[in-house]
Amino acid sequence: MLKKPQKNQYSDKILRVLASKTAVSVPILANEISLHLTSEKSLASKYAFTRAVKGLQKAGLIESISSGQNDYARLTKEGKKKAHSLELDSETTLVNTSWDGLWRIVLLDLPEARKNEREALRYLLKKADFVCLKNSAWISPLPYEHLFTNIKKDLGLSTEMMIIVTDSVDEETKKFLFETFWK
């Protein structure tokens, strides 16, 4: 018995495809999403794809751009955050789990007026196994600095987010970190 495609499976796939490109024409996007589907399911998959696109637009994660000949879809700022979150959730994400001796420190300084962004970043940091040291200072031994560098660039957080990679911390802090990460 064939499983019915889940709407959020389509939504996640759409977000992943759009995360790798600036904008994608809707027909090409539909084709990329449904490549693995059989012809028997094409009507159901087209409906699921259309509903997923509408749901993502309604949620403010993607926006539609119309040129005279074609409609295009692209991620919004919120969509980019969600796509980064999916990247962290992915079972195929390859992260070296053996420690390379470097600590990744992320410093956040977002004002109260940008509370939603701050909460979204905290969520991503937690998902990436960062530990909050003090207020807005987060640390991890895992090599996610490139991901957070991209998030910083995508969200325009040039002065609100700092990413530091270092091999030296004081002995008391080092002891605390080893107890925290390697219990």
NORDA-V445449 format. One record per backbone hydrogen bond with DSSP energy under -0.5 kcal/mol. NH is the residue of the N-H (numbers start at 0). CO is the residue of the C=O. Records with the same first field share a line. If there is no record, write none. Layout:
NH = CO ; CO
This chain:
9 = 5
10 = 6
11 = 7
12 = 8
13 = 9
14 = 10
15 = 11
16 = 12
17 = 13
18 = 14
19 = 15 ; 16
20 = 17
23 = 72
25 = 70
28 = 24
29 = 25
30 = 26
31 = 27
32 = 28
33 = 29
34 = 31
36 = 33
40 = 37
41 = 38
44 = 40
45 = 41
46 = 42
47 = 43
48 = 44
49 = 45
50 = 46
51 = 47
52 = 48
53 = 49
54 = 50
55 = 51
56 = 52
57 = 53
58 = 54
59 = 56
60 = 55
61 = 55
62 = 73
64 = 71
66 = 64 ; 69
71 = 64
72 = 23
73 = 62
75 = 60
79 = 75
80 = 76
81 = 77
82 = 78
83 = 79
84 = 80
85 = 81
86 = 82
87 = 83
88 = 84
89 = 85
92 = 89
94 = 92
102 = 165
103 = 139
104 = 102 ; 163
105 = 137
106 = 161
107 = 135
108 = 159
113 = 110
114 = 111
117 = 113
118 = 114
119 = 115
120 = 116
121 = 117
122 = 118
123 = 119
124 = 120
125 = 121
126 = 122
127 = 123
128 = 125
129 = 124
130 = 138
132 = 130 ; 136
133 = 136
136 = 133
137 = 105 ; 135
138 = 130
139 = 103
143 = 141
147 = 143
148 = 144
149 = 145
150 = 146
151 = 147
152 = 148
153 = 149
154 = 150
155 = 152
156 = 151
160 = 156
161 = 106
163 = 104
165 = 102
173 = 169
174 = 170
175 = 171
176 = 172
177 = 173
178 = 174
179 = 175
180 = 176
181 = 177
